[in-house]
Amino acid sequence: MTVTAAPTAAEPADGGARRSLPAEERHAAELAFLAAQDTGPRPPGWLLTPRAVVTFVCGSDGAALALPGRRTGLPAKLVIAPKFVGERALVERCVVTLAGERGLLLTGEPGTAKSMLSELLAAAVSGTSALTVQGTAGTTEDAFRYGWNYALLLAQGPTPQALVDSPVLAAMRTGRVVRVEEITRCLPEVQDALVSLLSDRRISVPELTATEDAQVAAAPGFTVIATANLRDRGVSEMSAALKRRFNFETVEPIADADAEAALIRRQAVAAVQRAGAAFEVDDAVLDALVTVFRDLRCGRSAEGWDVERPGTVMSTAEAVQVAASLGVAAAYLPGGDVLDLLPGHLLGVVRKDDPADHGRLLGYWDGPVRRRAEDGSAMWRRLWDLRGSLR
């Protein structure tokens, strides 16, 4: 029997459905199947082979993979669903970097699924994506090294029992992948705590000098996946020493319009369902939404007309949020055409940082929207009629 894997559901003790499951739980059936299906060589500490990791992230292209033999609790065949919309070659380079136990840095515009890709890779390689440090201006060096249980520290002094592992130290002990989100939001001196960890692959604990716990060496399989946005404010430049210890991979916006539209619909449907409603936004409205986002993101319309780009990043993630908002409004506040709500939501996305972006959105309405309306499109004519709602 051929099965297409679906996200798993989990129920906590209180009986309420958990809203957000980590990748290793959402896709547990696929991970278990791939671990049994591909019996080839794998790097030390890896849950899957490198080839199976790529298949897990990119999917099996609609083909049903077959197990080499019968396994209890696993289907004989399974179609692996794609989870990341992007170049397969990019994912393959990421997997090769991790297999070589070198740090991987995913860079790109905000909203290009860097965090999702890092989560998927960590889940496939290590079986967990939970070993994560969220970078902020308030992140301290302890988040990369270790802390102390101060009650035990006062009672016993510095002992191994009083030591509190950071996610990085826990990953080193167990030979797993640790994720560092928004690494450039950490202060430079905090970032540089990773330099020696990636070079020497061990952590020194001076407080435990003269004991066997004074140093913790990384188990085979340990590596770091970090993410960094290119255009966000409040970021700190990485030192040259730290940059040299990472392989950089840039995650680009989705190039194919149809693929982006399908992803936005899929994610918006899931978001509205989590809100307890059915998604009832017409495909034509979503097509208009995707068209506007892509035109403003690229600075050029599909017809070849020049568009002044706003300073705000018109990311796929923002488009998903707008589509989900339209779906929730259609479900819970019905009345009128949901297309009428689109300009207001677009204005909410564009007018965030630079007040001049409001004028750029109006300029887009006076350009491509007006010209499409003049060409006879009823939908774009309606959007042109709604220009006044942008003031």
Salt bridges, closest charged atoms under 4 A:
GLU25 OE1 - ARG18 NH1 3.11
GLU30 OE1 - LYS83 NZ 2.47
ASP38 OD2 - ARG51 NE 3.02
GLU92 OE2 - ARG88 NE 3.62
GLU101 OE1 - ARG201 NH2 3.51
GLU109 OE1 - ARG231 NE 2.97
GLU119 OE2 - ARG26 NH1 3.66
GLU141 OE2 - ARG145 NE 3.55
ASP165 OD2 - ARG173 NE 2.64
GLU181 OE2 - ARG179 NH2 3.17
GLU182 OE1 - ARG185 NE 3.82
ASP232 OD2 - ARG185 NH2 3.08
GLU237 OE2 - LYS243 NZ 2.47
GLU249 OE1 - ARG93 NE 3.05
GLU260 OE1 - ARG294 NH1 2.53
GLU260 OE2 - ARG297 NH2 2.64
ASP283 OD1 - ARG265 NH2 2.41
ASP295 OD2 - ARG372 NH2 2.82
GLU303 OE1 - ARG372 NH2 2.88
ASP306 OD1 - ARG300 NH1 2.56
GLU308 OE2 - ARG360 NE 3.16
GLU318 OE2 - LYS352 NZ 2.48
ASP340 OD1 - ARG382 NE 2.95
ASP354 OD2 - ARG360 NH1 3.25
ASP357 OD1 - ARG360 NH1 2.50
ASP366 OD1 - ARG387 NE 2.57
GLU374 OE2 - ARG370 NH1 2.88
